[in-house]
């Protein structure tokens, strides 16, 4: 069993519309499953776009992750009105 924290945003229909319009040159930010950038994962049946962090991460580092995630989201979906309330911390347990 593996536990992760995901700092990111739930993918709503509106956000998905914006993700569908991301330029091919910027899709590496979330389509390559690269932990340096964003990943799309399922958390409790919801799709979330964000970065994974190990449990026990210092609070200051969570803040830095959140700022980084929001920065990338603004870069790939500049026309979506991102707010600080969009980026949240989710918990995920992978069994296997």
N, C-alpha and C positions, 0 to 999 in steps of 0.2 A: 504494500500500500504506500502510495506516495502523496504527500500533501503539498499543495501549492497555494499561493496567494496570487490572484490576478488583479493587477491594477489596470482598469480599463473602463470601457463604456458598453452598455448593452446595445446590440445592433437592432434598432427599431426599423420599421419600414422606411421611414424618412432617411435614416442614416444609410440603410442599404442602397437606396436610390443614389445617394452621393458616392458610395463606394463603387457602384456600378459605372460611374462616370470618371473614375480616377484614370488619369493618363497612363498609358502603358509604361512610360519611363519612370513612373512613381509607384508602380504596383509592387516593387520589391519591398516596400515598406511594410507590407502585410501579407503578400501572397507566397513568399518563399519559406514560410515557417521558420524564419531566422530569429532566434531569441534576442538578438541585438536590436531588433525592430519590434514590430507588432505581430501578434499571432491571433487567429480567430479560433476560439475554443468554445465548448459547450459547458455551461455551468447551470445545473438544475433546470435543464431543458431550454435554457436561453442561450443565444449566441452572443459572445462577448469578444470585443477586439481590444487587446491590451498586451501587457508584458507580464510574464510570470516571475514571481519572487518566492524564495524559500521562506517558510515560517521562521520567526525569530528575527526578521529583518528590523533594524532600528527604525524608529518612527521618522527620523530625519531622512532616511533613505527612501521610505515610502513616499514622502513629499517630493523627493527628486524624481522618483519613478513617475509619479502623477504628472509632474510638470513636463517630463520628457514625452509621456504618452499624449498629453494634450497638445504639445508642440507638433508632434508628428501628425496627429489627427487634423490639426489646423492646416498643415502643409498639404495633406492629400485630399482633404475636403474643405477647401477654404470658404465655400459658400454656405456651409452649415454653421449656424450660430452657436459654436461650442461655448459652454460655460463651465465653471469649476464644479458645478453640480452634476455634470455629465460623467465625470471620471470618478469611479468608486473602487472600493476594494472588495473582491469576491474571493470565496474560498472554494477550492476544488480538491477532491480526493480521487486519485486514480488507483483502481484496484487491478492488479494483474501482475 
